[in-house]
C-alpha cells in the first residue's frame, strides 16, 4: 500500500476498457475488462481552456475520514417491467447505460456503473387490473405469489434488468415494497382507504413478512446479493389515490412488521438487512409528534415501545427521501445537518433512497430555459453533495431510472427518457419505443462510476458556496482518490490549485455539462487541473 502525506489531492481512473459479448439467448451482456496499463512516461497534452478562468485553492486531508460509501443506485419503478419485457430491440442498450463500468477506446464511459439496484416488490395490482385499485396500468406491479404457490416467471421485465445488473457487476440489490399484497390488504387493493394506518389485515403481518423473506431467499439462491429488504415506503402519506400502490403506516405497525420480517429472514438463514422506514422527506426522521414521525427516536431509542434496534437484521440503517427539502442552499443544509445530528447520536447509517425533482422549481432552475435539462441535472448534484457531506449519507439512489416526459416536465423524473411507439402520451409500452439519455444520468455518473462501494469520504478545505462545491473519496487501498467538483459559473472555468503527491502516474478528468456527457480527458501530471464553466466534473489521479 502506498503511503501519502497528510494533505493531498489526487484521484484515479477506476474504470476499464471493455467489450460486451452475448452470454446466452436472453441477450444478457457481460463486460470483459481489459485493464489498461498506465505508463507515467506517456506523452500527454493537457486540455487547454478556451474560456475565462478564475482560481480556487483546495486541500484534501486524507486522514480526516467520514462515512464509508455503500453505493449509488436507482429503482425499477415503474416502466422497467414493461420495457424489460417488450423492448427487445434496445433494452440491453438501456441497461448498459445504467450498469456498465467500462470506457471505450475513445474515452467515453459506456454507462454510469450503478452499484445498487432497487427492485419493487409489487402488490399484485398488475394481475388484478382495475379492481386492484391502480388506474394507471403502467404503475401496477406483479406479485410472485399466485394463490398459495410461487411463480418465479412473474415480473419478467424487472428480472431482465436484475439479470443485466448482476452480469455487469452491480454489488447490491435492495427489495422494497410500496404495499402489502392485495390478498392481505384490508380493502383488497394496492392503494389504501385506511388513512394513516396500515392497509394490512391484523392477522397477515407474518404472511407479508414471510413473502418478502421468501423472495429475498429465492434471489439470494439465484446469485444476487440481496443486501436489504425495505418493507414500507413513505409511511407518512395516506396513499388513498389511484395512481400507484401505497399504504400509510404508523410507527408501531412498522415496528411489528419489522419484528416479523426479522424472524422470517432468520428462519431462512439470510443475513439480509432490513432498511427502514423510507421517510417521505428528511424532516420525518428527527421531528414531529405524530405516530408517523420522529422515526429515529421511535425505532432506535431503547426506551421506545417501538424499539427495533436490537433485532438481528435491523443493523443500524435509517432511510429517508430528499424530496421537498431542497428549495435553497441554506434550508437544504440545515435539514441535512439535523438528520446527521439525530442519526449519529444513535450510531446510524443514513441511506437516501429516493429523489427526483417532484417539487416546484427550486432556486437556480428555470424549466423554460434552453439549458433547462442540464440545470435540473446540476441541481441534482447540489442535492447529492449536501446529502453526502452534510447528512453523511452512505448511499444515494435516484427514484425512477426510466420514465416518459409529459407536460413539459423535461428530465425532472428520470435518468433515461423513454417514449412508447405511440408517442409521449401513449400508455402502451408493449409495442416498443425509443429512449434518450438525459444529463441526469451523466451527472449521477460523476459520482456512481468513480466513487465505488468501500470508498470513504475524506476532508476537503476550500471556499464552499452554493455555486461551487466539492467532495473527495479515498479508495480502500489508498490507491486512488476521487474528487467531484460542481461549478455553477456559466462564464468562468476554475483553475484548481491542488497539491500533487509523488508517484502520480496519470490524471483524468470527466466532465458533464450542457455539451459534454462525462467526457474523459487526460492531463499531464505536471499541468494545472481546471474545471469547465457550468459543469459537474470528476477528477481522477492514478498512483
C-alpha positions in Angstrom: 0.0 0.0 0.0 1.4 3.4 -1.0 1.5 5.9 1.9 0.8 9.5 1.2 1.3 12.7 3.1 -1.5 14.1 5.3 -2.5 16.9 2.9 -3.0 15.9 -0.7 -5.5 16.0 -3.6 -5.4 13.1 -6.0 -7.7 10.8 -7.9 -7.6 7.7 -10.1 -9.4 6.4 -13.1 -11.3 3.4 -11.8 -12.8 2.1 -15.0 -11.6 -0.2 -17.7 -11.9 -0.5 -21.4 -14.3 -3.4 -22.1 -16.5 -5.0 -24.7 -19.8 -6.8 -24.5 -20.4 -10.3 -25.5 -23.6 -12.3 -25.5 -23.6 -15.0 -22.8 -27.0 -16.6 -23.6 -30.1 -16.3 -25.7 -31.6 -13.8 -23.4 -29.2 -11.1 -24.5 -27.7 -10.6 -21.1 -24.3 -9.0 -21.8 -21.3 -9.0 -19.6 -18.2 -7.0 -19.6 -14.8 -8.5 -20.4 -12.5 -5.9 -18.9 -9.0 -5.3 -20.2 -7.2 -3.3 -17.5 -5.0 -0.9 -19.4 -1.5 -0.3 -18.2 -0.8 3.3 -17.2 2.6 4.5 -18.3 3.7 7.6 -16.3 6.1 8.3 -19.2 3.3 8.6 -21.7 3.4 11.9 -23.6 0.2 13.7 -22.7 -1.1 17.0 -24.0 -3.4 18.5 -21.3 -6.6 20.2 -22.4 -6.4 24.0 -23.0 -9.2 26.2 -21.7 -11.0 28.4 -24.2 -12.9 30.4 -21.6 -12.1 32.9 -18.8 -10.6 31.4 -15.7 -10.6 32.1 -12.0 -8.7 30.2 -9.4 -9.6 28.2 -6.3 -7.3 26.6 -3.7 -8.4 23.2 -2.4 -6.8 21.0 0.1 -7.7 17.4 0.8 -7.0 15.8 4.1 -6.9 12.0 3.6 -6.6 11.4 7.3 -9.9 13.1 8.0 -12.3 10.3 7.1 -16.0 10.3 7.3 -18.6 7.7 6.2 -17.9 4.7 4.0 -19.9 4.7 0.8 -22.1 1.7 0.3 -23.3 2.6 -3.2 -25.3 4.7 -5.7 -28.5 3.3 -7.2 -31.8 3.8 -8.9 -35.1 1.9 -8.8 -37.1 -0.2 -11.3 -40.4 1.5 -10.7 -42.5 1.6 -12.8 -41.8 1.2 -16.5 -38.8 -1.2 -16.5 -41.1 -4.1 -16.1 -42.8 -3.2 -19.4 -39.6 -2.1 -21.1 -37.5 -5.1 -20.0 -40.2 -7.5 -21.3 -41.2 -5.9 -24.6 -38.4 -3.6 -25.8 -36.2 -6.3 -27.1 -34.5 -4.1 -29.7 -33.0 -1.6 -27.2 -33.5 -2.9 -23.7 -29.8 -4.1 -23.5 -28.6 -0.6 -24.5 -30.7 1.0 -21.8 -29.2 -1.5 -19.2 -25.7 -0.8 -20.4 -26.1 2.9 -19.7 -27.2 2.2 -16.2 -24.8 -0.6 -15.2 -21.7 -0.6 -17.3 -18.4 0.4 -15.7 -16.5 0.3 -19.0 -14.9 3.1 -21.0 -14.4 2.7 -24.8 -11.2 3.3 -26.7 -12.3 6.9 -27.4 -12.6 7.6 -23.7 -16.4 7.7 -23.5 -17.9 5.9 -20.5 -20.4 3.3 -21.7 -22.6 3.7 -18.5 -22.6 5.0 -15.0 -21.8 1.8 -13.2 -24.6 1.8 -10.6 -23.6 -0.2 -7.6 -27.2 -0.6 -6.2 -30.4 -1.6 -7.9 -33.7 -1.2 -6.1 -36.3 -3.7 -7.0 -40.0 -3.1 -6.4 -41.9 -6.0 -4.8 -45.3 -5.5 -6.3 -48.6 -6.0 -4.5 -50.2 -7.9 -7.4 -52.2 -5.0 -8.9 -51.0 -5.9 -12.4 -52.8 -9.3 -12.1 -55.9 -7.7 -10.6 -56.3 -4.9 -13.2 -58.7 -2.1 -12.3 -60.0 -4.0 -9.3 -56.6 -3.7 -7.7 -57.1 0.0 -7.2 -54.5 1.4 -9.5 -55.9 3.1 -12.6 -52.6 3.6 -14.4 -51.8 0.2 -15.9 -48.1 1.1 -16.2 -47.9 1.8 -12.4 -49.3 -1.6 -11.5 -46.9 -4.2 -10.3 -46.8 -8.0 -10.3 -46.5 -10.3 -7.3 -44.5 -13.6 -7.3 -47.3 -15.3 -5.3 -50.0 -17.0 -7.3 -52.6 -18.4 -5.0 -50.7 -20.4 -2.5 -47.6 -21.1 -4.7 -44.8 -19.0 -6.2 -44.4 -18.3 -9.8 -40.8 -17.1 -10.4 -41.6 -16.3 -14.0 -43.5 -13.2 -13.0 -42.1 -9.7 -13.3 -40.2 -10.7 -16.4 -39.1 -7.2 -17.3 -37.9 -6.4 -13.8 -36.0 -9.7 -13.7 -34.4 -8.8 -17.1 -32.9 -5.6 -15.6 -31.9 -7.5 -12.5 -30.0 -10.0 -14.6 -28.3 -7.3 -16.6 -27.3 -5.6 -13.3 -25.9 -8.8 -12.0 -24.0 -9.6 -15.2 -22.4 -6.1 -15.1 -21.2 -6.4 -11.5 -23.8 -4.4 -9.5 -22.9 -5.1 -6.0 -26.1 -4.7 -4.0 -29.8 -5.3 -4.7 -32.5 -3.8 -2.5 -36.0 -5.2 -2.4 -38.6 -2.6 -1.4 -42.4 -2.7 -1.0 -44.9 0.0 -1.6 -48.0 -2.0 -0.4 -48.7 -5.4 1.1 -50.0 -8.0 -1.4 -53.7 -7.3 -2.2 -54.9 -10.6 -0.8 -53.7 -9.4 2.6 -54.9 -5.8 2.5 -58.0 -4.6 4.3 -59.7 -3.3 1.2 -58.3 -5.9 -1.3 -56.5 -3.2 -3.2 -52.9 -2.0 -3.6 -53.9 1.6 -2.5 -55.4 2.4 0.8 -58.6 3.5 2.5 -57.1 3.3 6.0 -55.7 6.8 6.1 -52.6 6.9 8.3 -52.9 3.3 9.3 -51.6 0.2 7.5 -53.7 -1.3 4.8 -52.8 -4.8 6.1 -55.0 -7.2 7.9 -54.1 -7.7 11.6 -53.6 -11.5 11.1 -51.4 -11.1 8.0 -48.3 -9.4 9.3 -46.4 -12.8 9.4 -47.7 -13.7 5.9 -46.4 -10.4 4.4 -43.1 -10.7 6.2 -42.8 -14.3 5.1 -43.4 -13.4 1.5 -40.7 -10.7 1.5 -38.3 -13.2 3.1 -39.1 -15.9 0.5 -38.4 -13.5 -2.4 -35.1 -12.5 -0.8 -34.2 -16.2 -0.3 -35.1 -17.0 -3.9 -32.9 -14.3 -5.4 -30.1 -14.9 -3.0 -30.1 -18.5 -4.2 -30.0 -17.2 -7.7 -26.8 -15.4 -7.0 -28.0 -11.9 -6.2 -26.6 -10.1 -3.2 -29.9 -9.1 -1.6 -28.3 -6.6 0.8 -31.6 -5.3 2.3 -35.3 -5.5 2.3 -37.3 -2.3 2.8 -40.8 -3.3 3.9 -42.6 0.1 3.8 -42.4 3.2 1.7 -43.2 6.8 2.7 -45.5 5.7 5.6 -46.3 9.4 6.4 -48.7 9.6 3.4 -52.2 8.0 3.2 -51.9 6.7 -0.3 -55.6 7.0 -0.9 -55.2 8.0 -4.6 -55.4 5.6 -7.5 -52.1 6.4 -9.3 -49.9 3.8 -7.7 -49.5 1.2 -5.0 -49.0 2.5 -1.5 -50.1 2.4 2.2 -49.8 4.6 5.2 -48.2 3.2 8.4 -47.9 4.3 12.0 -44.6 3.6 13.8 -46.0 0.8 16.0 -47.2 -1.0 12.9 -43.8 -0.7 11.2 -42.2 -2.0 14.3 -44.5 -5.0 14.4 -43.9 -5.8 10.7 -40.1 -5.3 11.2 -40.1 -7.9 14.0 -42.0 -10.4 11.9 -39.6 -9.8 8.9 -36.6 -10.2 11.2 -37.9 -13.6 12.3 -38.6 -14.6 8.7 -35.2 -13.7 7.5 -33.6 -15.6 10.3 -35.7 -18.7 9.7 -34.5 -18.7 6.1 -30.9 -18.4 7.1 -30.4 -15.0 5.4 -28.1 -12.2 6.6 -30.1 -9.6 4.6 -30.6 -6.3 6.5 -33.9 -4.6 7.0 -33.9 -0.9 5.9 -36.5 1.3 7.5 -38.6 3.4 7.0 -38.2 5.3 3.7 -39.5 8.6 5.2 -41.3 10.8 2.8 -38.9 13.6 3.5 -35.9 14.1 5.8 -37.8 16.0 8.5 -39.8 13.0 9.5 -36.6 11.3 10.7 -36.0 13.8 13.5 -39.1 15.9 14.2 -42.8 15.8 14.7 -45.1 14.4 17.4 -47.5 12.2 15.3 -47.5 8.4 15.4 -45.8 8.5 12.0 -43.0 11.0 12.7 -39.7 11.2 14.5 -38.7 7.8 13.3 -35.1 7.7 14.5 -36.3 8.1 18.1 -39.2 5.7 17.6 -37.2 2.9 16.2 -33.7 3.3 17.8 -34.4 4.7 21.3 -34.2 1.7 23.7 -36.9 3.5 25.8 -39.4 3.5 22.9 -42.2 0.9 22.7 -41.3 0.7 19.0 -37.6 0.0 19.5 -36.3 -2.5 17.0 -32.5 -1.6 17.2 -31.7 -4.9 18.9 -33.1 -7.2 16.2 -30.7 -9.4 14.2 -31.4 -7.8 10.8 -32.1 -4.2 11.5 -28.5 -3.3 11.7 -28.2 0.5 12.0 -29.9 1.8 8.9 -32.3 4.7 8.7 -33.7 5.7 5.3 -35.2 8.9 4.0 -36.1 10.7 0.8 -34.7 14.0 -0.3 -38.0 15.3 -1.6 -39.4 18.7 -0.5 -36.3 19.8 1.4 -34.0 21.4 -1.2 -35.6 24.7 -2.2 -32.5 26.7 -1.4 -28.9 26.1 -0.2 -29.3 27.1 3.4 -32.5 25.3 4.1 -31.2 22.2 2.4 -28.1 22.1 4.6 -30.0 22.9 7.8 -32.3 20.0 7.3 -29.5 17.6 6.5 -27.4 18.7 9.5 -30.3 17.8 11.7 -30.5 14.4 10.0 -26.9 13.9 10.7 -27.1 15.0 14.3 -30.0 12.7 15.1 -28.6 9.7 13.2 -25.0 10.0 14.5 -26.3 10.2 18.1 -27.8 6.7 17.6 -24.9 5.4 15.5 -27.0 5.0 12.4 -26.0 4.8 8.7 -28.2 7.1 6.6 -29.5 6.0 3.2 -31.0 8.5 0.8 -33.2 6.1 -1.1 -35.3 8.3 -3.5 -35.0 11.6 -5.2 -36.2 13.2 -8.3 -37.4 16.8 -8.9 -41.0 16.3 -7.9 -41.2 19.7 -6.3 -41.9 23.1 -8.0 -38.7 24.6 -9.4 -36.2 25.4 -6.7 -33.9 28.4 -7.0 -31.4 28.4 -9.9 -33.6 26.2 -12.1 -35.6 27.7 -15.0 -37.7 24.9 -16.6 -38.2 27.1 -19.7 -34.5 27.9 -20.3 -32.7 26.4 -23.3 -30.3 24.6 -20.9 -33.1 23.5 -18.5 -32.2 19.8 -18.7 -28.6 20.4 -17.6 -29.8 22.9 -14.9 -32.0 20.1 -13.5 -29.1 17.7 -13.5 -26.7 20.2 -12.0 -29.2 20.9 -9.2 -29.3 17.2 -8.5 -25.5 17.4 -7.9 -26.2 20.0 -5.3 -28.7 17.7 -3.6 -26.3 14.7 -3.8 -23.4 16.9 -2.4 -25.4 18.0 0.6 -26.8 14.6 1.3 -23.3 13.1 1.3 -21.4 15.9 3.0 -23.9 17.2 5.5 -26.4 14.4 6.1 -23.4 12.0 5.9 -25.4 9.5 3.7 -23.6 6.2 3.0 -25.7 5.5 -0.1 -27.7 7.7 -2.6 -30.4 6.5 -5.0 -32.4 8.1 -7.7 -36.1 7.4 -8.0 -37.2 6.2 -11.4 -34.4 5.0 -13.7 -36.8 5.3 -16.7 -39.9 7.4 -17.3 -41.7 9.3 -20.0 -41.7 13.1 -20.5 -45.0 14.8 -20.5 -46.4 18.3 -19.9 -43.1 20.0 -20.5 -41.6 18.3 -17.4 -38.2 17.9 -19.1 -36.0 15.4 -17.3 -37.3 16.0 -13.8 -38.3 12.4 -13.2 -35.9 10.1 -14.9 -32.3 9.2 -15.8 -33.4 7.8 -19.2 -36.4 9.2 -21.1 -38.5 6.5 -22.7 -41.1 7.2 -25.4 -43.5 4.4 -26.4 -44.1 3.7 -30.1 -47.4 5.6 -29.9 -45.8 8.8 -28.7 -45.3 10.6 -25.3 -49.0 10.4 -24.4 -49.5 6.8 -25.3 -49.8 4.4 -22.4 -48.9 1.3 -24.4 -45.3 0.3 -23.7 -45.8 -3.2 -25.1 -45.0 -2.4 -28.7 -41.6 -1.0 -28.2 -40.3 2.6 -28.3 -37.3 4.8 -28.2 -35.1 6.2 -25.4 -33.0 9.3 -24.8 -30.2 9.6 -22.2 -30.7 12.7 -20.0 -28.0 14.8 -18.3 -29.3 13.3 -15.0 -27.7 10.0 -15.9 -24.3 11.6 -16.6 -24.3 13.8 -13.5 -25.2 10.9 -11.3 -22.3 9.0 -13.1 -19.9 11.7 -12.0 -20.4 10.1 -8.6 -21.5 6.5 -9.2 -19.0 5.5 -11.8 -16.0 6.5 -9.7 -17.0 6.5 -6.0 -17.3 2.8 -5.5 -18.6 0.8 -2.5 -15.9 0.8 0.2 -14.6 4.3 -0.7 -14.5 6.7 2.3 -15.3 10.4 2.1 -12.3 12.5 3.2 -12.0 16.1 4.2 -11.7 19.0 1.7 -10.9 22.6 2.6 -11.9 25.3 0.1 -14.3 28.2 -0.2 -17.6 26.3 -0.4 -20.7 28.0 -1.7 -24.0 27.1 -3.4 -22.3 27.9 -6.8 -19.0 26.0 -6.2 -18.7 22.8 -4.1 -16.7 19.6 -4.0 -16.3 16.3 -2.1 -13.5 13.8 -2.1 -13.3 10.0 -1.6 -10.4 7.6 -1.0 -10.2 4.0 -2.2 -10.0 1.3 0.4 -6.3 0.5 -0.5 -5.3 4.2 -0.8 -4.6 3.6 -4.5 -6.9 6.4 -5.6 -8.8 9.4 -4.6 -11.8 10.8 -6.4 -12.8 14.5 -6.2 -16.2 15.6 -7.6 -16.5 19.4 -8.3 -19.6 21.3 -9.3 -19.1 24.8 -10.8 -22.2 26.9 -11.4 -20.5 29.8 -13.0 -21.6 30.0 -16.7 -18.8 32.3 -17.8 -15.7 31.2 -15.9 -13.9 27.9 -15.6 -11.9 27.3 -12.4 -8.2 26.6 -12.0 -7.8 24.1 -9.1 -4.7 24.7 -7.1 -4.2 21.1 -5.9 -1.2 19.5 -4.4 0.0 16.5 -6.4 1.7 13.7 -4.4 4.8 12.0 -5.6 4.1 8.8 -7.6 1.2 10.1 -9.6 1.0 8.1 -12.8 -1.9 9.8 -14.6 -4.6 12.3 -14.2 -8.0 12.1 -15.8 -10.9 14.5 -15.8 -14.6 13.5 -16.6 -16.8 16.5 -17.4 -20.6 16.7 -17.6 -22.0 19.9 -19.0 -24.6 21.0 -21.5 -22.3 19.8 -24.3 -20.3 17.1 -22.6 -21.5 13.7 -21.4 -19.0 12.6 -18.8 -16.2 13.3 -21.3 -12.8 11.9 -20.5 -9.7 13.9 -20.9 -6.2 13.1 -19.6 -3.9 15.7 -18.1 -0.1 15.8 -17.8 0.8 15.2 -14.2 2.8 18.5 -14.2 0.0 20.6 -15.5 -2.7 22.5 -13.6 -6.2 21.0 -13.5 -9.2 23.1 -14.3 -12.9 22.6 -14.5 -15.3 24.0 -17.2 -17.9 26.7 -16.7 -21.3 25.3 -15.7 -20.1 21.8 -15.2 -20.0 18.8 -12.9 -16.5 17.3 -13.0 -14.8 14.2 -11.6 -11.0 14.5 -11.3 -9.2 11.2 -11.1 -5.5 10.6 -10.4 -3.7 7.2 -10.8 -0.9 6.5 -8.3 
